[in-house]
Amino acid sequence: MPTSPAALTIVVGITGGIAAYKAVGVVRGLVLEGHDVHVIATEAALRFVGRPTLEAISRNPVNTDLYEGVAEVRHVAIGQSADVIVIAPATANTIAKLAAGIADDLLGNTVLASTAPIVIAPAMHTEMWQNPATVTNMATLRTRGFHVVGPAVGQLTGADSGPGRLADPEQIIEATLAAVKDQDLGGRSIVVTAGGTREPLDPVRFLGNRSSGKQGVALATAAAARGATVTLIAANLEVVPPASVTVVSVESARELRDAVMEAALTADTVIMAAAVADYRPSSVAEGKIKKETQGEELVLSLVKNPDILAEIASSKRPEQVIVGFAAETENDPEKLLELGRQKLARKGCDFLVLNTVGVGVVFATDLNTITVLNRAGHIVAEAAGSKVSVADRILDVLL
C-alpha cells in the first residue's frame, strides 16, 4: 500500500512483556494510517510475538540484532531516519536502561541516536510500576521530554489487577501521532511559573504550600517540545526541570513577581501555574524564633503580597495571552465553576485553569483534572489524566 503524502517513518520498539501481543495492534493501526513502520524487537519480545507476524503486519523486515547491517551503520541509521519512536510495551527493565542511557541492544542504540520524539507505553505489574526505582526512572524520562501514555488500571497477568496494564492500542497510536505534531508553538516565547513560593519567618522557617511544581514543569516541557522558547520561573521545585528551557529560580512571591514582570516584557504568553502565597509576614526575625521567649502563643502579623496575575493581566500587550490557575478545595462542580468565574472577573486574565486540590489530591501527584475557562467564563476545555497530557491540552487551547 503506498504511503500518504503525510506519511511518517515510525519506529515501534517492542520489549519482552506479555503485553507485547498488543503491539501488533499498534503496528497495524499505524500502517493502516499510511505510515512507514519499522519494528525493533528485543530478543525477549520475540519470545512473546513471532517475527513473521510482525513482518507481515508492518510490511517491513523486523530489526533485532545490534550487529545486523553493520556496513550501513543500521544501529544509528534507524534512529536518524525516524520521525517518531514508540516503545510498546516498555517494561521496567527497558525504562531503567533508557533512564541510564544504556545501549546494549539495537533499541537502546536507536533511541540514543535519534532526535525524534519518543513515546513510551509502560506495562508491568503494579508492584514494579510503583517501585521507587521505576518511579525515579519515569521522572527522569519525563524531564527529558519523553511522552508517556498509560499505564492503565485493570486486569494484569494472572489474577491480580491494578495500575500497570498497557494502554489500549488506539491510545498509543493517538499519543504517537500527537508527539509529532508540527512545531505549532515554534517562534513563540512562553513564560511558565511553577512550584510554590516561600515567605520567610526567620532564617530557618517559612510559610509555604504543598505545590511540587509538577504541572508547571510539565507545561514548560510540553511547550518546548512543541517549538516554543520557554522561560520557567521556578519557585522551590520538587522536580527537575528539563534542559530545554531557561530556568529562573525564585523563593518568595515578591521575587516571583519581579521575575515574571521582567520576562513578560518579551513573552507572547504567560502561564501562571505556580502556587503563590497571598500573604507574607510583616517582618522577618533576624534570628531563629525561640519558643522559650515566645510563651504559649506565637502571634504572626501578615500583610498582602502583590497580586501578580491581576497586575500582569492589566499591563499586558494587546496580542499577549495571560493564563491563570485557580486551585480550590471545593468539590461541588457548580460551586467550583462559580469560584473560577469570580476569580476571572477579579484577575482579568484571558484563560483560567481551574482544579480541585487537597492533601494527596493533585499536589505532589502525577495526575490532574482541570477545566479551562475563557475570559467570558465559558468552558473551552476539560482534561483528566497525567499532568503531561493535561499540559498538552492546555497548550492546545492557547493555540
C-alpha positions as CSV (number, residue, x, y, z in Angstrom):
1,M,0.0,0.0,0.0
2,P,1.5,3.4,-1.0
3,T,2.1,5.8,1.9
4,S,0.1,9.0,2.1
5,P,1.7,12.4,1.5
6,A,1.7,12.9,5.2
7,A,3.3,9.6,5.9
8,L,5.7,9.3,8.8
9,T,8.7,7.0,9.3
10,I,7.8,5.4,12.6
11,V,9.9,3.0,14.7
12,V,8.0,0.7,17.0
13,G,10.1,-0.8,19.7
14,I,8.7,-3.9,21.3
15,T,10.2,-5.3,24.5
16,G,9.7,-8.5,26.5
17,G,6.5,-8.4,28.4
18,I,3.3,-10.4,28.0
19,A,1.6,-7.2,26.7
20,A,3.8,-7.5,23.6
21,Y,0.9,-9.1,21.8
22,K,-1.0,-5.8,21.9
23,A,1.9,-4.1,20.0
24,V,0.7,-6.0,16.9
25,G,-2.4,-3.8,17.1
26,V,-0.3,-0.7,17.4
27,V,1.8,-1.6,14.3
28,R,-1.3,-2.5,12.3
29,G,-3.1,0.7,13.2
30,L,-0.1,2.9,12.2
31,V,0.3,1.0,8.9
32,L,-3.4,1.5,8.1
33,E,-3.0,5.2,8.8
34,G,-0.5,5.1,5.9
35,H,2.8,5.3,7.8
36,D,6.1,3.5,7.1
37,V,6.5,1.4,10.2
38,H,9.7,-0.3,11.2
39,V,9.7,-2.7,14.2
40,I,12.7,-3.2,16.5
41,A,12.0,-6.2,18.7
42,T,14.2,-7.2,21.6
43,E,15.2,-10.9,21.9
44,A,12.8,-11.2,24.9
45,A,10.0,-9.6,22.8
46,L,10.3,-12.4,20.2
47,R,9.6,-14.9,22.8
48,F,6.1,-13.4,23.1
49,V,5.4,-12.4,19.5
50,G,6.9,-14.1,16.4
51,R,8.9,-12.3,13.8
52,P,6.7,-13.5,10.9
53,T,3.7,-11.9,12.5
54,L,5.4,-8.5,13.0
55,E,6.9,-8.5,9.4
56,A,3.6,-9.4,7.9
57,I,1.8,-6.6,9.8
58,S,4.5,-3.9,9.4
59,R,5.3,-4.8,5.8
60,N,9.0,-4.3,6.6
61,P,11.7,-6.6,7.9
62,V,11.9,-6.7,11.7
63,N,15.2,-5.5,13.2
64,T,16.5,-7.2,16.2
65,D,20.3,-7.6,16.2
66,L,22.7,-4.8,17.0
67,Y,25.3,-6.3,14.7
68,E,23.0,-6.7,11.6
69,G,23.6,-4.2,8.8
70,V,26.9,-3.0,10.1
71,A,28.0,-1.8,6.7
72,E,25.1,0.6,6.6
73,V,25.5,1.6,10.3
74,R,22.0,0.4,10.9
75,H,22.2,0.9,14.7
76,V,22.4,4.6,14.1
77,A,20.6,5.0,10.8
78,I,17.3,3.7,12.0
79,G,17.1,6.3,14.8
80,Q,18.3,9.1,12.5
81,S,15.6,8.4,9.9
82,A,12.7,8.1,12.4
83,D,10.1,10.8,12.7
84,V,8.9,9.3,16.0
85,I,9.8,6.3,18.1
86,V,7.2,4.5,20.2
87,I,8.1,1.7,22.6
88,A,5.1,-0.5,23.5
89,P,5.2,-2.2,25.8
90,A,8.0,-0.5,27.8
91,T,9.0,-2.9,30.5
92,A,10.5,-1.8,33.9
93,N,13.9,-3.2,32.6
94,T,13.7,-1.1,29.4
95,I,12.6,2.0,31.3
96,A,15.6,1.6,33.6
97,K,18.0,1.2,30.7
98,L,16.6,4.2,28.9
99,A,16.9,6.4,32.0
100,A,20.5,5.3,32.4
101,G,21.4,5.7,28.7
102,I,22.3,2.1,28.4
103,A,22.6,1.0,24.7
104,D,23.4,-2.7,24.8
105,D,20.9,-3.7,22.2
106,L,19.6,-2.3,18.9
107,L,16.6,-0.5,20.6
108,G,18.8,1.3,23.1
109,N,21.2,2.4,20.3
110,T,18.3,3.6,18.2
111,V,16.9,5.8,21.0
112,L,20.3,7.4,21.7
113,A,20.9,8.0,18.0
114,S,17.6,9.7,17.4
115,T,16.4,13.3,17.9
116,A,12.8,12.3,17.2
117,P,10.1,12.4,19.8
118,I,10.0,9.3,21.9
119,V,6.7,7.8,23.2
120,I,6.8,5.0,25.8
121,A,3.8,2.9,26.9
122,P,4.8,1.3,30.2
123,A,3.4,-2.2,31.1
124,M,4.3,-4.2,34.2
125,H,2.9,-5.5,37.4
126,T,1.6,-2.9,39.9
127,E,4.4,-3.6,42.4
128,M,7.0,-3.0,39.7
129,W,5.3,0.2,38.4
130,Q,5.1,1.6,42.0
131,N,8.7,0.6,42.9
132,P,10.8,3.7,43.8
133,A,13.3,2.7,41.2
134,T,10.7,2.8,38.4
135,V,9.1,6.0,39.8
136,T,12.5,7.7,39.7
137,N,13.3,6.4,36.2
138,M,10.0,7.6,34.9
139,A,10.5,11.0,36.4
140,T,13.9,11.1,34.7
141,L,12.5,10.3,31.3
142,R,9.7,12.8,31.6
143,T,12.2,15.6,32.4
144,R,14.0,14.6,29.2
145,G,10.8,15.2,27.2
146,F,9.7,11.6,26.7
147,H,6.0,11.3,26.0
148,V,4.2,8.7,28.3
149,V,0.9,7.0,27.6
150,G,-0.6,4.9,30.4
151,P,-0.3,2.6,32.1
152,A,-4.0,1.9,32.5
153,V,-5.6,0.4,35.6
154,G,-7.1,-3.1,35.1
155,Q,-6.6,-6.8,34.9
156,L,-3.0,-7.9,34.7
157,T,-1.4,-11.2,34.0
158,G,-2.8,-13.8,36.4
159,A,-5.5,-12.9,39.0
160,D,-4.1,-9.5,40.1
161,S,-5.4,-6.1,39.0
162,G,-4.2,-2.6,39.3
163,P,-2.1,0.1,37.6
164,G,0.4,-1.3,35.1
165,R,-1.8,-2.5,32.3
166,L,-0.7,-1.5,28.8
167,A,-2.8,1.4,27.3
168,D,-5.1,0.4,24.5
169,P,-3.5,0.3,21.0
170,E,-5.8,3.2,19.9
171,Q,-4.5,5.4,22.8
172,I,-0.9,4.5,21.9
173,I,-1.4,5.4,18.3
174,E,-3.0,8.7,19.2
175,A,-0.2,9.6,21.5
176,T,2.4,8.6,18.9
177,L,0.9,10.8,16.2
178,A,0.3,13.7,18.7
179,A,4.0,13.6,19.6
180,V,4.9,14.5,16.0
181,K,2.6,17.5,15.6
182,D,4.1,20.3,13.7
183,Q,6.1,22.6,15.9
184,D,2.9,24.5,16.4
185,L,4.4,26.8,19.1
186,G,7.5,27.5,17.0
187,G,8.6,31.1,17.2
188,R,6.6,31.8,20.4
189,S,8.1,32.9,23.6
190,I,6.3,31.4,26.7
191,V,6.8,32.1,30.4
192,V,5.7,29.5,32.8
193,T,5.7,29.8,36.6
194,A,5.9,26.7,38.7
195,G,6.2,25.5,42.2
196,G,5.2,27.1,45.5
197,T,6.5,30.3,47.0
198,R,8.0,30.5,50.5
199,E,7.7,33.5,52.8
200,P,10.4,33.6,55.4
201,L,9.5,33.9,59.1
202,D,13.1,33.8,60.3
203,P,16.4,32.4,58.9
204,V,15.1,28.9,59.5
205,R,11.3,28.8,58.9
206,F,8.9,29.9,56.2
207,L,5.3,29.9,55.2
208,G,4.8,27.7,52.2
209,N,2.3,25.5,50.4
210,R,2.1,21.9,49.1
211,S,2.8,22.6,45.4
212,S,5.6,20.4,43.9
213,G,5.8,22.3,40.6
214,K,5.0,19.1,38.5
215,Q,2.2,20.7,36.5
216,G,4.2,23.8,35.7
217,V,7.2,21.8,34.7
218,A,5.0,19.6,32.5
219,L,3.7,22.7,30.8
220,A,7.2,24.1,30.2
221,T,8.4,20.7,28.9
222,A,5.5,20.3,26.6
223,A,5.7,23.9,25.2
224,A,9.5,23.4,24.5
225,A,8.8,20.1,22.8
226,R,6.3,21.9,20.5
227,G,8.8,24.5,19.5
228,A,8.4,27.4,21.9
229,T,11.2,29.3,23.6
230,V,10.4,28.8,27.3
231,T,11.4,30.6,30.4
232,L,10.5,28.6,33.6
233,I,10.3,30.7,36.7
234,A,10.8,28.1,39.3
235,A,9.7,28.5,43.0
236,N,11.2,25.7,45.1
237,L,10.5,22.8,42.7
238,E,10.4,19.2,43.9
239,V,11.1,18.0,40.3
240,V,14.0,18.6,37.9
241,P,13.2,21.0,35.1
242,P,14.1,20.0,31.5
243,A,17.3,21.2,29.9
244,S,15.3,22.5,27.0
245,V,14.0,25.6,29.0
246,T,15.7,28.6,30.6
247,V,15.2,28.4,34.4
248,V,14.9,31.4,36.7
249,S,14.9,30.3,40.4
250,V,13.0,32.4,42.9
251,E,12.0,31.9,46.5
252,S,9.2,34.3,47.6
253,A,6.2,35.9,46.0
254,R,7.9,39.2,45.5
255,E,10.9,37.6,43.8
256,L,8.5,35.7,41.6
257,R,6.6,38.9,40.8
258,D,9.8,40.7,39.7
259,A,11.0,37.8,37.6
260,V,7.6,37.5,35.9
261,M,7.3,41.2,35.1
262,E,10.7,41.2,33.5
263,A,10.2,38.0,31.5
264,A,6.7,39.1,30.4
265,L,8.1,42.1,28.6
266,T,9.1,40.0,25.6
267,A,6.8,37.0,26.1
268,D,3.9,36.1,23.8
269,T,2.2,34.0,26.6
270,V,2.5,33.9,30.4
271,I,1.2,30.8,32.2
272,M,0.9,31.4,36.0
273,A,0.9,27.8,37.2
274,A,2.8,28.5,40.5
275,A,1.1,28.5,43.8
276,V,1.8,32.0,45.1
277,A,1.4,33.0,48.8
278,D,-1.4,35.6,49.3
279,Y,0.3,36.9,52.5
280,R,3.8,37.2,54.0
281,P,5.0,38.0,57.5
282,S,5.1,41.8,58.0
283,S,8.6,41.4,59.4
284,V,11.3,38.7,59.3
285,A,13.1,37.9,62.5
286,E,16.9,38.3,62.3
287,G,17.5,35.2,64.4
288,K,15.6,31.9,64.9
289,I,12.3,32.5,66.8
290,K,12.7,30.6,70.1
291,K,9.7,29.0,71.9
292,E,11.3,29.8,75.2
293,T,11.0,33.5,74.6
294,Q,7.5,33.5,72.9
295,G,5.4,31.9,75.7
296,E,2.4,29.7,75.0
297,E,1.3,31.6,71.8
298,L,3.1,33.0,68.8
299,V,1.1,35.7,67.0
300,L,2.1,36.4,63.5
301,S,1.3,39.6,61.6
302,L,0.8,39.1,57.9
303,V,0.5,41.5,55.0
304,K,-0.8,41.0,51.5
305,N,1.6,40.0,48.7
306,P,1.3,41.6,45.3
307,D,-1.5,40.2,43.1
308,I,0.8,39.1,40.3
309,L,-1.8,37.7,38.0
310,A,-4.0,40.8,38.2
311,E,-1.0,43.1,37.7
312,I,0.3,41.3,34.6
313,A,-3.2,41.0,33.1
314,S,-3.8,44.7,33.5
315,S,-0.5,45.6,31.9
316,K,-0.4,43.1,29.1
317,R,0.1,43.9,25.4
318,P,-3.0,43.5,23.2
319,E,-1.6,40.4,21.5
320,Q,-0.3,38.8,24.7
321,V,-2.1,35.9,26.3
322,I,-2.2,35.6,30.1
323,V,-3.3,32.3,31.7
324,G,-4.1,32.0,35.4
325,F,-4.6,28.9,37.6
326,A,-7.2,28.5,40.4
327,A,-6.5,25.7,42.8
328,E,-9.6,25.4,45.0
329,T,-10.7,22.9,47.7
330,E,-14.4,23.0,46.5
331,N,-15.6,19.5,45.4
332,D,-19.0,20.6,44.0
333,P,-18.6,21.2,40.3
334,E,-21.1,24.1,40.0
335,K,-19.7,25.9,43.0
336,L,-16.2,25.3,41.7
337,L,-17.1,26.9,38.4
338,E,-18.6,29.9,40.1
339,L,-15.4,30.4,42.1
340,G,-13.5,30.2,38.9
341,R,-15.7,32.8,37.2
342,Q,-15.4,35.1,40.2
343,K,-11.6,34.8,40.0
344,L,-11.6,35.5,36.3
345,A,-13.6,38.7,36.9
346,R,-11.1,39.9,39.6
347,K,-7.9,39.0,37.7
348,G,-8.8,39.9,34.1
349,C,-6.7,37.1,32.5
350,D,-7.5,35.5,29.1
351,F,-7.9,32.0,30.4
352,L,-8.2,30.4,33.8
353,V,-7.3,26.7,34.5
354,L,-9.5,25.5,37.4
355,N,-9.0,22.4,39.5
356,T,-9.7,21.0,42.9
357,V,-6.8,20.3,45.2
358,G,-6.2,19.0,48.7
359,V,-3.9,16.7,50.8
360,G,-2.9,13.9,48.4
361,V,-5.1,15.4,45.6
362,V,-3.2,16.9,42.7
363,F,-0.4,18.3,44.9
364,A,2.8,16.3,44.5
365,T,1.0,13.6,42.4
366,D,1.3,12.8,38.7
367,L,-2.4,13.3,37.9
368,N,-4.6,16.3,37.5
369,T,-8.2,17.1,36.4
370,I,-8.8,20.6,35.0
371,T,-11.4,22.8,33.5
372,V,-10.3,25.8,31.3
373,L,-12.4,28.9,31.2
374,N,-12.1,31.7,28.7
375,R,-12.4,35.4,29.5
376,A,-16.1,35.2,29.2
377,G,-16.3,32.4,31.8
378,H,-17.2,29.8,29.2
379,I,-15.8,26.3,29.4
380,V,-13.4,25.8,26.5
381,A,-11.7,22.6,27.6
382,E,-11.7,19.8,30.1
383,A,-9.0,17.2,30.7
384,A,-8.1,14.5,33.2
385,G,-5.1,12.3,33.3
386,S,-1.3,12.7,33.7
387,K,0.0,16.2,34.2
388,V,1.9,15.7,31.0
389,S,-1.3,15.0,29.0
390,V,-3.1,17.9,30.8
391,A,-0.3,20.2,29.8
392,D,-0.7,19.5,26.1
393,R,-4.4,20.0,26.4
394,I,-3.9,23.4,27.9
395,L,-1.5,24.4,25.2
396,D,-3.9,23.2,22.5
397,V,-6.5,25.6,23.9
398,L,-4.0,28.5,23.8
399,L,-3.5,27.9,20.0
